[in-house]
């Protein structure tokens, strides 16, 4: 995450509140939309939904 979004960027004009909001948005995006080989190329949310559906 640091290499993709935060290094090489000038954050000097950002308030702490705005910076934290940016980090929070990135964490949600990362956790909900990235696809992983270990999850069968599904997103973590897709994998979790499928696991819960199968457990019911």
C-alpha positions as CSV (number, residue, x, y, z in Angstrom):
1,X,0.0,0.0,0.0
2,X,2.8,2.4,0.8
3,X,4.5,2.0,-2.5
4,X,1.3,2.2,-4.5
5,X,-0.3,5.2,-2.9
6,X,1.8,7.0,-0.4
7,X,5.4,7.2,-1.4
8,X,6.3,9.7,-4.0
9,X,3.4,11.9,-3.1
10,X,3.4,15.3,-1.5
11,X,1.2,15.2,1.6
12,X,2.3,18.5,3.0
13,X,-0.9,20.3,2.0
14,X,-3.2,17.6,3.5
15,X,-4.7,17.8,6.9
16,X,-4.3,14.8,9.3
17,X,-8.1,14.2,9.0
18,X,-7.9,14.1,5.1
19,X,-4.9,11.8,5.2
20,X,-6.6,9.4,7.5
21,X,-9.7,9.4,5.4
22,X,-7.5,8.6,2.3
23,X,-5.9,5.7,4.2
24,X,-9.3,4.4,5.3
25,X,-10.7,4.5,1.7
26,X,-7.6,2.7,0.5
27,X,-8.0,0.0,3.1
28,X,-11.6,-0.6,2.2
29,X,-10.8,-0.7,-1.5
30,X,-7.9,-3.1,-0.9
31,X,-9.9,-5.4,1.4
32,X,-13.0,-5.5,-0.8
33,X,-11.8,-5.5,-4.4
34,X,-8.4,-7.1,-4.8
35,X,-8.4,-10.5,-6.3
36,X,-6.1,-13.2,-4.9
37,X,-4.9,-16.5,-6.4
38,X,-5.2,-18.2,-3.1
39,X,-8.9,-17.4,-3.0
40,X,-9.5,-18.7,-6.5
41,X,-9.1,-15.3,-8.0
42,X,-12.0,-14.0,-6.0
43,X,-12.0,-10.9,-3.8
44,X,-11.9,-11.4,-0.1
45,X,-15.6,-10.3,0.1
46,X,-16.6,-12.8,-2.6
47,X,-14.8,-15.6,-0.8
48,X,-16.3,-14.7,2.5
49,X,-19.8,-14.6,1.1
50,X,-19.3,-18.0,-0.6
51,X,-17.9,-19.5,2.6
52,X,-20.9,-18.2,4.6
53,X,-23.3,-19.4,2.0
54,X,-21.7,-22.9,2.1
55,X,-21.7,-23.0,5.9
56,X,-25.5,-22.3,6.2
